[in-house]
Amino acid sequence: RYTLVKDKLTAHSKDRPTPNEWLYVNNYDDHREPIALFMQAGQSKQLADDIDSFIDEVLDTFPAAFDNPGYQRKKKSIDREFTDTYDAAITAVEIAALEQSVALIEENGVVGFAPLVNGKQLSDSEFSALDEPLRIEFYEVIEKLEDALIEALIELPRWKRESSEKLRNLKKSTAELATKPLIKALEHKYATHIGVLRYLKDIREEIIDAVLEWLDDDENDENKEDFDRKGMLTDFFAPNILVEYKEGDAAPVVYEPNPTFGNIFGKIEYATSQGSLITSYRSIQPGALHRANGGYLIMDAEKVMANPQVWDGLKLSLKTHQIKNDLPYQDSSVGSSFTLRPQLIPLDVKIVLLGSRDLYYTIGEYDEEFAELFRVLADFDYYLPSSDKLQYQFITKVTEYCQQTLNCTVNEVAMARLLKFSYRQAEHHNKLSARFADVLELVAEASFYAKQDGQTVIDAHHIDEAIVGKQYRTGQISETMLSDIKEGQILIATEGHAVGKVNGLTVLHIGDTSFGTPARITATVYAGADGVIDVEREAELGKAIHSKGVMLLTGYLGNKYAQQFSLTLSANIAIEQSYGYIDGDSASLAELCALISAITNLPISQSIALTGSINQHGDVQSIGGVNEKIEGFFKLCKMRGLTGEQGVIIPKSNQVNLVLDDEVLDAVEKGRFNIYAVETVDQALSLLMDKDAGEMTAEGYPEGSINALALARLANIADIVNGDNDDEKDAE
């Protein structure tokens, strides 16, 4: 199913245009909301390469550009202007101080005053030795000079600000002058793309601040050498490409095997920095919807339905035609940390869900939006009609798989064995199994045996080896049951005759393997009014369909024999040595035959096993697993020795389902094993008891026939039961 869907979509996608590429770029106004851009196929990679080259050129230009003589001259001019202004203010105060016998002292950027006597600067001890009136006079003078100094330098912060502003403007103009030609070249190259032009315009403004912050060696930052400058600029300016294509590519056909929320809608990755979670637009990862946008997305419906958030998000995206990107499970995990709200990307995709028929109708019943969003149903059959066209496609696919994957070929005889295997999987003469994966698995295993033989051509015996190998690996339970029968632990007779005992045929399904095994069915009948009792149902081992099959026996007996008297009997029917749950009505024919044998006391041949379901009128109906059931009894008979008397009875309607093993066919052809097809219960009884069943005439059933004996015995039991009741009433 998956192979067919993918092949069809891949072929159709070649006629669809190549989708746009999508990428995210930084939003410098709000880093929480990255901007989505679309470009034609191949352009995103080119843009990313151009931005990378631009960053390399910026790194090559800075900080070397600040060593340019023109820049250094202007910088010195700004520094000199500040120095001159400062010096002028200090000089004016110094002259005023000298006029009053006070010296101005400047050490380590600190300005102070000292008294002068006869032109000599006094030390602290000398100043202390002066007369007190002179000291007081000096104190007053110095205090006034300090006020004058403060007044003169009151504008110093403004001078520093103006100087720093002029220096920053110089750096900005230098950075702008150096980066403008680089941006200009990119703008010219992408002149037809409005989104890219807006992106480049933002870069033109932001790159200047980035140069001043990260590439200016004048800044005394001890950590400047600790980070990757190229990486910093790339993470801030480079685009984050989500999906890219080559020119002329077909529309994408994407299969998502694990449809989690992040895998479908994309996810945002987080990193840890100083104990906090951080992220950026470069951490946005695409999902299956991004990769399939403009094409087709295939998913398994059951896996999608397993997560309600995925299903709700998928429906919302399809209804709004935008890829949902608010990630609830991530929001809850990162708490109040920095999160992103990326700009939504338009969605144009066809989604194909693969699932069972039951799941489709179940979803449609519980979700009203399902039918609106998924309008087209392609209902796959389990089987394919065996036409020449389909056989040719079967052979072609197997041949392609062998050549492309297994590097080998398949000859004609082996291909015929594969076709038979597929017919056997479908259990039909005229139908192939739609489970093509089983065929490919068998071919792959057969190729292993071929390579062991040093061959590159798979022959029929390699296919047989693969089948036998799988049966050996999965047949442990089957072999154990046969061994138990052989040792007598499970009582199954394949010779002789017995009353009320018959060999039924059952099939067991365990994992991906099925095998048939016989089961002894017994019946007992005695006078009473309990009716037909199903021991399996009474023991709560019989499931609904099995119980229904047993209940039909009463209807058959009543319709067949009890037209002139009331059907009154007590009978028990059981499948011996069965300790597990039993379902299906394919044992109802065998149960009826055992019951009639118990009623008539006619022995049943134990060499013959039978399977089939019945209706109330005695028609034998088809059952499943007919091949496994026949082969299971054949293995038992072969183990004990084939006598030519052994065989199985199957419904005639199951003849079309017979695709038996070559060993069984060979035994039947040589008369060592028999397969009988019956349409009615009477035909089965005649074969089992080697006696005419007898047809109803105006005079009744022929004397001595099976039906006549059954009618007489049932009438006798009815008389006994009803007579006893009459005697009890008379006694009262």
Steps between C-alpha positions, in 0.01 A plus 500: 500500500773744598708404195207554265409836652857627494559384142180668380579826678862496383388460139241777535740736683723521192229703325468749785719810528797513734380652830638820649781484750432636848740660744488706818698821555550703815238757591712786636194683631384200704730201526212286625325515162736380222397595146420232241625546143435289190732474202520310175679164485872536555487865610504439876837331489633780282373762746655312793834483315482871418429593863786277611735673255371838620581405862850388396556834325381691807741300716779572254416872504466547875670589726762575232286788369552683830874500435453708185706827512194708411302347787792539744547866397135579564509312828806695614329823399202412723733408787702819451190717503397355834853538638527863387171591663603331822846656500359850441276471804782373718743772378259780588469371855877450525573863404251625758665282763853626426382855536401412854824309583337155458625223269262266307615137522371214273608146582343178367199689369438669839521881519600675827653826640811581708609838656811687373733715715770689319430285197558179691229232542457424867489150641243403758745551789609836366142609454424400858789720625347817348327754714137423553367818330704409188377143508139616527557732205638214289202281598256764381688551174522127425130458577414770248733344242334160546162664436645662191638163384162333547338783306753469222454118467125491551458428127751210505233222485341672200840530332558128555156412367547714194843354441371143540204574273728643235725194528201264476365686199843477345506125558144463368576700189818298449310169543219620277742617234676161505187280500280704267664375178472141622128535575449696178634210294259258671205736454577526132520118470163446674327809364193299389436340838322742735533277806877466458535875441322570828725245670813666354374842608477373859851354472636836375383665821585220740846417363631841611401440863640147476834635372523756781406241765693194387773619262630817669838434661488835680248356742688365802310177530699214643253247356538618142732213417281240670229478236483404135441824311403319181256283692346799676441686176368189326251428778380859482484563125506174300167353380367170638401285202213261576458330161694533179474350153689487177355659191276254320442274801168319519249583772602324825346170609575462872424205726513574873533170690486662845238778491569674829415867541858614447559269205192631317488870586869561569661588829710765670823383656626650826846539645609565858686817590581589861216280623238642263352358181564715194412469133493700179356494151796285396372225731173450311495150349265400216235228530340265252247766397784737406676232297178389329367852438404526134484121471371197688529370856436133584439391859355204690157599626521291815822671611355845426189423705710379793580862590198735527723810476640379169154433357358835618805687371478324164134590459569863596785524248284355222210733578712818525744399221788595729752279676420506870813570706392572857640200677299430816722225635810717454334802658420296809850358519687828478269687734538875481832493314556686175279350229444581134189578301620447141300651218260237363582337167218446244412134454424329169518124547304184428497265800451127455416296811553124490287293731250220537143508377371477857708799610370712211136446589570535873663841453218611270248407767669692782650798315270703278788697347669186373267459200544869410880492502552149361236468233658237276496138618705236318382168640764233441397137467693225671516312173568580134333327204751277323495664159786492252559869565532457876720193463725701270515783756574244773789357300627847411503619861679190622757534221559870581538423870751224431708709261497828693507375859629144505734514198371171364240360258214247518454224245164389361456197726568705812258769380232233463566393860461861611169527317383181672608647834288808429201283398547308821506822703171597335364143536347515153562358154424826327623764741840633601569625850523877540761447775785549257746568783483130595610407147794742512599365842500146359708609198753672727538185709529284186776730368696424815490128424592571138804701606599222738512273193712758320221584252344827390189331360222396741371154413185317612687300764623826655137612537417161655794531738374841612146367556626195689733722703216724609281200583784358706548826692129556566381139520609414851144483637380292204784253539438477874133417447585232242753356742238489775263315268774256403578429866132447577466801728239643264252234384454517124425181305578472128383141460199293599141597582332647810151610604449865589859592420625693200818679401436869447745737336606823667740777407707697750615856434808598700674823402554503125482121463206261467490122515233234508461226756235229551281498808281217626134595530274271704129485562281307742121459481257374763136532594420834647372847422814712538551542127838525332753629754820663375763413760729777372230761553410368842868518599516854353766394252278522192464845347190638331538363148592152623200497733276608212624207290411249773159656554422448132526125555173500690333680211635243254385202706156646551457588133639168377339249735252648749208578270267243662616524861663748731880503495592383847850383589804574709833520322846627585749612236862579584831563331727269696825612659438862408589742776495834325237722345328370188329712239358447153231264376720287272465205739119492484495234222731272700296562816178406321654182357622399847154574640318289236752220554415507872128505419515212252784307666660474156879514511694772320821437309789652691712508184306800376505848652254767403436871513215726396212698640133421449167677493171373642409334171813287487693689235878498551653847485857614430754567771843667527847351528408195291857446374655508848231265634555241228878519532482473879310168482723382215812552716348286775404224258842510334667477840296185578521364146268566207256213438302632205184502715577831667366830380303812578150624428464867407214715372466487123496879492856493637639323192591836349709575812725194469865595445663201663861409558661291226550209740126482574411525131741220419349275768145569373604433141650164600189401699679501836287786638146615416316830490120486484283803421141489628199727467268349761518336840362176349795475262743540789317238710505249213876541463571477872273202574528323164123477495224665298358805677159455342268753336151581622220352290126473547557184699775663708872426511619167352519227760850455641625838377678741732209744506249221569704379795534855633128564464415176680739568787379858551139385494584232754667752732198730467267214594715409799513857628135578431385158631686557826326832535160341443572230761592768754171682432299181539671427831400841625 
